[in-house]
Amino acid sequence: MNMEIWQIIVLSLLGFYAIVENLGINVFANQALIMGTITGLVMGDLETGLAVGATLQLMGLGIQAYGGASVPDYMTASIVGTAFAVMSGRGAEFGIGLAVPVALLMIQLDILARFCNVFFQKRIDNAITLMNLSKIKMFHLLGTVSWGLSRGLPIFLVFSFGESIIEFISDVIPEWLTGGLSVAGGMLPAVGIAILLRYLPVKNFITYLMIGFIAVAYLQMPMFGVALLGFALAILQFKKLISEQSGHAGLVTANANLNVRGGLSENEYEN
């Protein structure tokens, strides 16, 4: 089975949209399960799309690009894996096996896309200094386009030339380049976390920070478990704040009642 040109275009635009939307607040659209389902509909095999997307969704649970980290892109992998699973007729297992290296390869392209966007960011900074609103909008749009092309263009090339291009790219990329990208990708999370800690009220929540560090560094807890632990601590903190606010509100009400009663007694005393 060969892909029609309209299918290649639609799936390339889907990958473009998914990674751009990943920067926003629409967490429903940028999920591997959703991408696999839509790809299955486009390819005419919804069952395979659901199977590939759901499996990759489970692989990506608890994995997020916190602090600028580059993580496996299971959204793009779900699109590619589902399409090749349907075209080859080998089932979801083949698509999942192909999708994993695609997700890992996207890490390198993710780092390259971030580096390219630095060019537009510098231009935006200069435009802000000059108060040139038109250039700010233009470079912001160009940055969005370059970010979307980091997924949309590879998907277009893969579907145009077939699965062999994935193996070809992996073999052709020199080791020094992949090593450098790996080093840069390892530095970005540390830099991003340091920036976040700089602006977060760490002194007020140092206990929670230590608990998270111990869970990861010493207990070797998976990221999904750390996320659940953080969620539980957030619930405790929320209840604590609600209790404090309720107590403060009750104290204010009691003082107000005392003032009112005191005022009435004083008026009665004067009369």
Secondary structure as UniProt FT lines:
FT   HELIX           5..21
FT   TURN            22..23
FT   TURN            27..29
FT   HELIX           32..43
FT   HELIX           46..59
FT   TURN            60..62
FT   HELIX           66..68
FT   HELIX           74..88
FT   HELIX           92..130
FT   HELIX           133..161
FT   HELIX           164..172
FT   HELIX           175..199
FT   HELIX           202..205
FT   HELIX           206..217
FT   HELIX           223..270
//
